[in-house]
Amino acid sequence: MANNNFIDYVKITCRSGKGGAGSHHFFRAKGLPNGGPDGGDGGRGGHIILEGNSQLWTLLHLQYRKHLFAQDGEGGGENLRTGAQGEDIVIQVPLGTVARDAETGEVKLEITEHGQRLILTPGGRGGLGNDHFKSATNQAPQYAQPGGPAIEEQVILELKLLADVGLVGFPNAGKSTLLSVVSAAKPKIADYAFTTLVPNLGVVAYRDYQSFVMADIPGIIEGAAEGKGLGTRFLRHIERNSMLLFMISCDSLDVAAEYRILLSELEQHNPELLDKKRLLAITKSDMLDEELEAELLASLPADMPPTIFISSLTNKNIQPLKDMIWKALHE
């Protein structure tokens, strides 16, 4: 996904169609000047509908489509003729899209499956014709029901990528390099901080033609919850991951301290993230010999998650890392 093509947040104005009015027509024919009511019902106004599409990975196609106006329903006619329904607007969105009310922040719906269709903004109901209101005491009702009003609202669409494993770490911890090694994803890689500016997804091939999905998000720094660096804007993309893989470079001055900083930033963003399974990968460990690894491992507190030393440069322990991830995903 190109940086300038990845859009995970859009604000749009939606207006559904208003319902058509019911008819208050009376049947008239030669020799029958005072026929009974035969007014038809009005048509429903058009809905605005979201539909899941597994082939989409961004909300880019909605970035410049800020107004969605559905068609109004038509009024009912004579001879119990029902008015035509207003045409619905169906918007394709990536899986993991959440729709919120722009004013209250309340979640309206979530799209999680391919082909799933949910009504975002419902159209107004069609009004009933006067035929519905006839009775023994009122055989010629002079009224019909008006159509339901249109609904106009501002909606925020947010994308939360659906992945099995979320990579968490400081900038330059080796997250993008790992993703490029274990999958066909081609994230930008360089030796300076914040080379990853948007999330990247990769499908990781495993044994016996099985696979899992890994998500790399921009690096977190201390104070991200207060907006430092890239802030926590992209942390929504790991809210739905089954587990988190923390990645810390072996040249860190204090691995345990970095881990706790990362954990603290996650907790400030969403405490529920701490309920996810966690693994720790100490990266760039081709620079370490067995003695240094043992020394570093012994220095880690007992409450650290299961830990493995890896090197994406030399493929050191890449397969054992996959095994650990697969086991954690299927426990």
C-alpha positions as CSV (number, residue, x, y, z in Angstrom):
1,M,0.0,0.0,0.0
2,A,1.5,3.3,-1.0
3,N,1.7,5.9,1.7
4,N,-0.3,8.5,-0.1
5,N,-3.0,5.9,-0.9
6,F,-3.7,4.6,2.6
7,I,-6.7,6.5,4.1
8,D,-8.1,5.1,7.3
9,Y,-10.4,7.9,8.4
10,V,-13.0,9.9,6.5
11,K,-15.9,12.1,7.5
12,I,-19.0,12.1,5.2
13,T,-22.4,13.6,5.1
14,C,-25.2,11.1,4.5
15,R,-28.8,11.9,3.6
16,S,-31.3,9.1,3.0
17,G,-34.3,9.5,0.8
18,K,-37.6,10.6,2.2
19,G,-40.6,8.3,1.9
20,G,-43.2,8.9,-0.7
21,A,-46.7,10.1,0.5
22,G,-49.6,7.8,0.5
23,S,-52.4,8.7,-2.0
24,H,-55.9,9.8,-1.0
25,H,-57.5,8.9,-4.3
26,F,-61.0,7.5,-4.8
27,F,-62.1,5.2,-7.5
28,R,-64.2,6.8,-10.2
29,A,-65.8,5.1,-13.2
30,K,-68.8,5.6,-15.5
31,G,-71.9,4.9,-13.4
32,L,-69.8,4.9,-10.2
33,P,-69.2,8.5,-9.3
34,N,-68.6,7.7,-5.6
35,G,-66.3,4.7,-5.5
36,G,-64.4,3.8,-2.4
37,P,-60.8,4.8,-1.5
38,D,-58.1,3.3,-3.7
39,G,-55.1,5.4,-2.8
40,G,-51.8,3.4,-2.9
41,D,-48.9,3.5,-0.5
42,G,-45.8,5.7,-1.0
43,G,-42.5,4.1,-1.8
44,R,-39.7,3.8,0.8
45,G,-36.9,6.4,0.6
46,G,-33.5,5.1,-0.4
47,H,-31.1,3.7,2.3
48,I,-27.4,4.4,2.5
49,I,-25.8,1.0,2.9
50,L,-22.2,-0.2,3.7
51,E,-21.0,-3.4,2.2
52,G,-17.9,-5.3,3.1
53,N,-15.3,-6.0,0.4
54,S,-12.3,-8.1,1.2
55,Q,-10.5,-6.7,-1.8
56,L,-10.3,-3.2,-0.4
57,W,-7.7,-2.1,2.1
58,T,-8.2,1.6,2.3
59,L,-11.0,4.3,2.4
60,L,-9.3,6.2,-0.4
61,H,-12.3,5.9,-2.7
62,L,-14.3,7.9,-0.2
63,Q,-11.8,10.7,0.5
64,Y,-13.3,13.0,-2.1
65,R,-16.8,11.7,-1.9
66,K,-18.0,13.8,1.0
67,H,-21.8,13.8,0.3
68,L,-24.0,10.7,-0.2
69,F,-27.6,11.5,-1.0
70,A,-30.1,8.7,-1.6
71,Q,-33.1,9.0,-3.8
72,D,-36.6,9.9,-2.4
73,G,-39.5,7.4,-2.7
74,E,-42.4,8.2,-5.0
75,G,-45.9,8.9,-3.9
76,G,-48.6,6.3,-4.1
77,G,-51.1,6.4,-7.0
78,E,-54.7,5.4,-7.9
79,N,-55.9,1.9,-8.1
80,L,-53.8,0.9,-5.0
81,R,-50.6,1.6,-7.0
82,T,-47.6,1.7,-4.7
83,G,-45.0,4.3,-5.4
84,A,-41.5,3.3,-6.5
85,Q,-38.8,2.9,-3.8
86,G,-36.0,5.4,-3.8
87,E,-32.7,3.9,-5.1
88,D,-30.3,2.8,-2.4
89,I,-26.7,4.0,-2.3
90,V,-24.4,1.0,-1.6
91,I,-20.8,1.9,-0.5
92,Q,-18.1,-0.7,-0.6
93,V,-15.7,-0.6,2.4
94,P,-12.8,-2.7,3.6
95,L,-13.3,-5.3,6.3
96,G,-12.8,-3.7,9.7
97,T,-14.6,-0.5,8.9
98,V,-16.4,1.1,11.9
99,A,-19.0,3.8,11.4
100,R,-19.5,6.4,14.2
101,D,-21.9,9.3,14.7
102,A,-19.7,12.4,14.1
103,E,-21.4,14.3,16.9
104,T,-21.7,11.7,19.7
105,G,-18.9,9.3,18.7
106,E,-21.4,6.4,19.2
107,V,-20.6,3.3,17.1
108,K,-23.4,2.8,14.5
109,L,-22.1,-0.4,12.9
110,E,-19.1,-2.4,12.1
111,I,-18.3,-4.3,8.9
112,T,-16.3,-7.5,9.5
113,E,-17.2,-10.0,6.7
114,H,-17.1,-10.0,2.9
115,G,-20.5,-9.3,1.4
116,Q,-21.9,-8.1,4.7
117,R,-24.5,-5.4,4.2
118,L,-25.7,-3.0,6.9
119,I,-27.9,0.0,6.7
120,L,-25.9,3.1,7.7
121,T,-28.7,5.7,7.2
122,P,-32.2,4.4,6.7
123,G,-34.6,5.9,4.2
124,G,-38.0,7.3,5.3
125,R,-40.9,4.8,5.3
126,G,-43.5,5.1,2.6
127,G,-46.9,6.6,3.7
128,L,-50.0,4.6,3.7
129,G,-52.7,5.3,1.2
130,N,-56.3,6.2,2.2
131,D,-57.4,2.6,1.5
132,H,-55.8,1.6,4.8
133,F,-58.0,4.0,6.8
134,K,-61.5,3.0,5.6
135,S,-63.8,1.5,8.1
136,A,-67.5,0.8,8.7
137,T,-67.9,4.2,10.1
138,N,-65.6,6.1,7.7
139,Q,-66.0,4.6,4.3
140,A,-64.5,7.6,2.5
141,P,-61.4,8.7,4.4
142,Q,-60.1,12.0,3.1
143,Y,-56.6,11.6,4.3
144,A,-53.5,9.5,3.7
145,Q,-50.2,9.1,5.6
146,P,-47.3,11.3,4.6
147,G,-44.0,9.7,3.9
148,G,-41.3,9.4,6.6
149,P,-38.7,12.2,6.6
150,A,-35.2,11.8,5.2
151,I,-32.3,11.5,7.7
152,E,-29.3,13.7,7.3
153,E,-26.2,13.1,9.5
154,Q,-22.5,13.3,9.6
155,V,-20.7,10.0,9.9
156,I,-17.1,9.1,10.6
157,L,-15.7,6.0,8.9
158,E,-12.6,4.5,10.6
159,L,-10.7,1.5,9.4
160,K,-9.3,-1.0,11.8
161,L,-7.2,-3.5,10.0
162,L,-8.1,-7.2,10.7
163,A,-4.9,-9.2,11.4
164,D,-3.9,-12.1,13.6
165,V,-0.6,-10.5,14.9
166,G,0.2,-6.9,15.5
167,L,3.8,-5.7,15.7
168,V,4.5,-3.3,18.5
169,G,7.8,-1.5,19.0
170,F,9.8,1.7,18.9
171,P,10.8,3.2,15.6
172,N,13.7,1.3,14.0
173,A,13.1,-1.9,16.0
174,G,13.0,-4.0,12.9
175,K,9.2,-4.5,12.5
176,S,9.1,-3.6,8.8
177,T,12.2,-5.7,8.1
178,L,10.6,-8.7,9.8
179,L,7.4,-8.3,7.8
180,S,9.3,-8.1,4.5
181,V,11.2,-11.3,5.4
182,V,8.2,-13.5,6.5
183,S,5.7,-12.2,3.9
184,A,5.4,-10.7,0.4
185,A,4.8,-7.3,1.8
186,K,7.2,-4.6,0.7
187,P,7.2,-1.9,3.4
188,K,9.6,1.0,3.2
189,I,12.8,0.2,5.2
190,A,15.6,2.6,6.1
191,D,18.0,3.3,9.0
192,Y,16.1,6.3,10.4
193,A,13.1,6.6,12.6
194,F,9.5,6.7,11.3
195,T,10.1,5.1,7.9
196,T,6.8,3.4,8.4
197,L,4.1,6.1,8.1
198,V,1.1,3.9,7.5
199,P,0.1,0.4,8.5
200,N,1.3,-2.5,6.4
201,L,-0.3,-6.0,6.2
202,G,1.4,-9.2,5.2
203,V,0.2,-12.8,4.9
204,V,2.8,-15.1,6.5
205,A,3.1,-18.6,5.1
206,Y,3.3,-21.4,7.6
207,R,3.7,-25.1,7.6
208,D,1.3,-27.3,5.5
209,Y,0.1,-24.4,3.4
210,Q,-1.4,-22.6,6.4
211,S,-1.0,-18.9,7.0
212,F,-1.7,-16.0,9.3
213,V,-1.9,-12.2,8.8
214,M,0.6,-9.8,10.4
215,A,0.2,-6.0,10.8
216,D,3.0,-3.6,11.1
217,I,2.1,-0.1,12.4
218,P,4.2,3.0,12.7
219,G,6.6,3.0,15.7
220,I,5.5,4.2,19.1
221,I,7.6,6.5,21.3
222,E,7.2,7.5,24.9
223,G,4.5,10.1,25.2
224,A,2.6,8.9,22.1
225,A,-0.6,9.0,24.1
226,E,0.0,12.8,24.5
227,G,0.5,13.1,20.7
228,K,4.3,12.8,20.5
229,G,5.8,11.3,17.3
230,L,2.9,9.9,15.3
231,G,0.8,9.7,18.5
232,T,-1.5,6.7,18.9
233,R,-3.5,7.4,15.7
234,F,-2.6,4.0,14.2
235,L,-3.1,1.9,17.4
236,R,-6.7,1.3,16.4
237,H,-5.2,-1.1,13.8
238,I,-4.1,-3.6,16.5
239,E,-7.3,-3.4,18.5
240,R,-8.7,-6.4,16.7
241,N,-5.5,-8.5,16.5
242,S,-5.5,-11.8,18.3
243,M,-2.1,-11.2,19.8
244,L,0.7,-8.7,20.0
245,L,4.4,-9.3,19.1
246,F,6.6,-6.8,20.9
247,M,9.9,-6.1,19.1
248,I,12.9,-4.5,20.9
249,S,16.4,-4.2,19.5
250,C,19.2,-6.0,21.3
251,D,21.2,-2.8,21.5
252,S,18.6,-1.2,23.7
253,L,20.0,0.1,27.0
254,D,17.1,-1.5,29.0
255,V,14.9,-4.0,27.2
256,A,12.5,-4.4,30.2
257,A,12.1,-0.6,30.5
258,E,11.3,-0.2,26.8
259,Y,8.8,-3.0,27.0
260,R,7.0,-1.3,30.0
261,I,7.0,2.0,28.1
262,L,5.3,0.3,25.1
263,L,2.8,-1.4,27.4
264,S,2.0,1.9,29.2
265,E,1.3,3.6,25.9
266,L,-1.0,0.8,24.8
267,E,-2.8,0.9,28.1
268,Q,-3.4,4.7,27.9
269,H,-4.8,4.2,24.4
270,N,-7.1,1.3,25.2
271,P,-6.7,-0.8,28.4
272,E,-8.3,-3.8,26.7
273,L,-5.1,-4.2,24.6
274,L,-3.4,-5.5,27.7
275,D,-5.8,-8.5,27.6
276,K,-4.2,-9.8,24.4
277,K,-1.6,-12.5,24.3
278,R,2.0,-11.2,24.0
279,L,5.3,-12.4,22.7
280,L,8.6,-10.6,22.8
281,A,11.2,-10.7,20.0
282,I,14.6,-9.2,20.6
283,T,15.7,-8.2,17.2
284,K,19.1,-7.7,15.4
285,S,20.5,-10.5,17.6
286,D,23.0,-11.5,14.9
287,M,25.2,-9.0,16.8
288,L,25.0,-11.2,19.9
289,D,26.8,-14.5,20.7
290,E,25.3,-17.2,22.8
291,E,26.9,-15.9,26.0
292,L,25.5,-12.4,25.6
293,E,22.1,-13.7,24.7
294,A,22.1,-15.8,27.9
295,E,23.2,-12.8,29.9
296,L,20.5,-10.6,28.5
297,L,17.8,-13.2,29.0
298,A,18.8,-13.7,32.6
299,S,18.6,-10.0,33.2
300,L,14.9,-9.8,32.2
301,P,12.3,-9.8,35.0
302,A,10.1,-12.8,35.5
303,D,6.9,-11.1,34.3
304,M,8.2,-10.6,30.7
305,P,6.3,-12.5,28.0
306,P,7.8,-15.5,26.2
307,T,11.0,-14.2,24.6
308,I,13.0,-15.2,21.5
309,F,16.1,-13.7,19.9
310,I,15.7,-13.2,16.1
311,S,17.6,-11.6,13.2
312,S,15.7,-10.8,10.0
313,L,19.1,-10.2,8.3
314,T,20.3,-13.8,8.8
315,N,16.9,-15.4,9.3
316,K,18.0,-16.5,12.8
317,N,15.1,-18.1,14.7
318,I,12.5,-16.9,12.1
319,Q,10.9,-20.3,11.8
320,P,10.8,-20.8,15.6
321,L,9.2,-17.4,15.9
322,K,6.5,-18.5,13.5
323,D,6.0,-21.6,15.6
324,M,5.6,-19.6,18.7
325,I,3.1,-17.3,17.0
326,W,1.1,-20.2,15.6
327,K,0.9,-21.9,18.9
328,A,-0.2,-18.7,20.7
329,L,-2.9,-18.1,18.0
330,H,-4.3,-21.6,18.4
331,E,-4.1,-22.2,22.2
